[in-house]
Amino acid sequence: MMGKVPSFSPGSTVSSALPSYIALCLTLQVHRLVSAQFTVTGPDHPVIASLGGEAVLPCHLSPRMSAENMEVRWFRSKYSAVVHLYKDGQDQYEEQMAEYQQRTELLKDDITSGSVSLRIHNIQPSDEGQYKCRFQSSVTYEEALLELQVADLGSAPAISVEGHQDRGIRVVCRSSGWYPQPKAQWRDLQGQLLPLASENISQEADGLFQTEIAIVISEESNQKVSCCVRNTRLNQEKESAISIAELFFPQVNPWKVALGVILAVLLPLAGYGFWRQHRAKEALRSEMKTQKVDVTLDPDTANPWLVLSEDRKRVRDGHTRQDLPNNPERFDPCVCVLGAEGFAGGRRYWEVGVGDKPEWALGVCRESVNREGWVTHTPEDGYWAMWLWYGEYKASTDPPTPLPVRVRPSRVGIFLDYEAGEVSFYNVTDRSHLFTFTGTFSGTLRPYFCPGPNSGGENAAPLIICPVPAQARGNLRP
């Protein structure tokens, strides 16, 4: 006996499936509604941070709602590249990438309003790039894309004179510690760009960039130029200037003068040209003579520990304090002395022998500087100086600028151009430029000397104001 075959009823099938269908639609609708509950928003522009500093990447929910019970994940290119993770009401570090450990902090002061920010400490070049901020609730998630740009200013350009090239003087500008790659340029007094003789930009192991650009300055061209290194991302730059003293350009050789005389006899036209050239050189030599100044020391300004020679050309740190009249012109306690000559204009050049002294300071200062108490060597306080201290050469900027000295100077040349607002220092030993201050002068300036702490007692090495012979003025080379 066959069993009863069940009958098929289309109506009953639809009826039984209807509840499941309705449930599915409701679930999708609820999911859609939940998904529309919030969006995640970050800044609409890149966040810029300085190397070694910190960056704050903001991210928030819209509309405002609490994210305390959500998962907040910051990551890089992929979900697993975790920069910082907040989950189950606390920070989680198990999944964090090694390069971000001990460097991140989630700012949760406004988390109940749906706003959190990621702080990254000790910014490095590798931190640059895109970040994703992801908020995830129990049913959905949303995320925003942010961009972090790293930028930093490097060192002040260091300018050096490095020999002759193409009948001119090769001047090189170097600067390091820039990010990203900077733009370096030479400019003249009017701010016009000058053609480069060479350019070399390289990236160091730490990811920072260094630049080196060179220019050839001819005797006939403008001898005051500036080197400018610019960070285009920060729209900031650092600039240094140099005035090549006429002392650095070669003078006419005697045989050329003699040849000019011969040609003047044999070829009047050619001789006239050489005569004009000779006259121009003689005028330049006369101008150089006006630059050289005979500096002497002013005993009324000398600290009681200093010993001056009878001709006031030498100063050293003595082994005992002298019993000298206490007057407001005298430096105390700073062991310094001023030159007797004051300059309120013009161009002046003098040289000081430093020998093998381990410490010293040289330069110019305002005549009106305070001489009681400890001295702060900055242009703002009226000092334009350089020094050797603990084996380091520096210029008295604020903060001090390290000077790249390749050959230890036994003699330092100081060139003051009052109207141009410049004080330049030269290493006479290897005929290189050390540093140039630029600014605006007012009042009288005087040469400044500090022979350094006592080492050797009565036999301590002195600072020596050196004569600048005529032949040295004519033959000095960079």
Stockholm file with secondary structure:
# STOCKHOLM 1.0

chainA/1-478         MMGKVPSFSPGSTVSSALPSYIALCLTLQVHRLVSAQFTVTGPDHPVIASLGGEAVLPCHLSPRMSAENMEVRWFRSKYSAVVHLYKDGQDQYEEQMAEYQQRTELLKDDITSGSVSLRIHNIQPSDEGQYKCRFQSSVTYEEALLELQVADLGSAPAISVEGHQDRGIRVVCRSSGWYPQPKAQWRDLQGQLLPLASENISQEADGLFQTEIAIVISEESNQKVSCCVRNTRLNQEKESAISIAELFFPQVNPWKVALGVILAVLLPLAGYGFWRQHRAKEALRSEMKTQKVDVTLDPDTANPWLVLSEDRKRVRDGHTRQDLPNNPERFDPCVCVLGAEGFAGGRRYWEVGVGDKPEWALGVCRESVNREGWVTHTPEDGYWAMWLWYGEYKASTDPPTPLPVRVRPSRVGIFLDYEAGEVSFYNVTDRSHLFTFTGTFSGTLRPYFCPGPNSGGENAAPLIICPVPAQARGNLRP
#=GR chainA/1-478 SS CCCCCCCCCHHHHHHHHHHHHHHHHHHHHHHHHHHTTCEEECCSSCEEEETTSCEEEEEEEESCCCCTTSEEEEESSSTTSEEEEEETTEEECTTBCGGGTTTEEEECTTGGGTEEEEEECSCCGGGCEEEEEEEECSSCEEEEEEEEEEEBCCCCCEEEEEEEETTEEEEEEEEEEEBSCCEEEEECTTCCEECCSEEEEEECTTSCEEEEEEEEECTTSCCEEEEEEEETTTTEEEEEEEECCGGGSCCCCHHHHHHHHHHHHHCHHHHHHHHHHHHHHHHHHHHHHHHBCCCCBCGGGSCTTEEECTTSCEEEECSSCCCCCCCTTSCEESCCEEBSCCBSSSEEEEEEECTTCSCEEEEEEETTCCCEECCCCSGGGTEEEEEEETTEEEECSSSCEECCCSSCCSEEEEEEETTTTEEEEEETTTTEEEEEEESCCCSCEEEEEECCSCSSGGGCCCEEEECCCHHHHHHCCC
#=GC SS_cons         CCCCCCCCCHHHHHHHHHHHHHHHHHHHHHHHHHHTTCEEECCSSCEEEETTSCEEEEEEEESCCCCTTSEEEEESSSTTSEEEEEETTEEECTTBCGGGTTTEEEECTTGGGTEEEEEECSCCGGGCEEEEEEEECSSCEEEEEEEEEEEBCCCCCEEEEEEEETTEEEEEEEEEEEBSCCEEEEECTTCCEECCSEEEEEECTTSCEEEEEEEEECTTSCCEEEEEEEETTTTEEEEEEEECCGGGSCCCCHHHHHHHHHHHHHCHHHHHHHHHHHHHHHHHHHHHHHHBCCCCBCGGGSCTTEEECTTSCEEEECSSCCCCCCCTTSCEESCCEEBSCCBSSSEEEEEEECTTCSCEEEEEEETTCCCEECCCCSGGGTEEEEEEETTEEEECSSSCEECCCSSCCSEEEEEEETTTTEEEEEETTTTEEEEEEESCCCSCEEEEEECCSCSSGGGCCCEEEECCCHHHHHHCCC
//
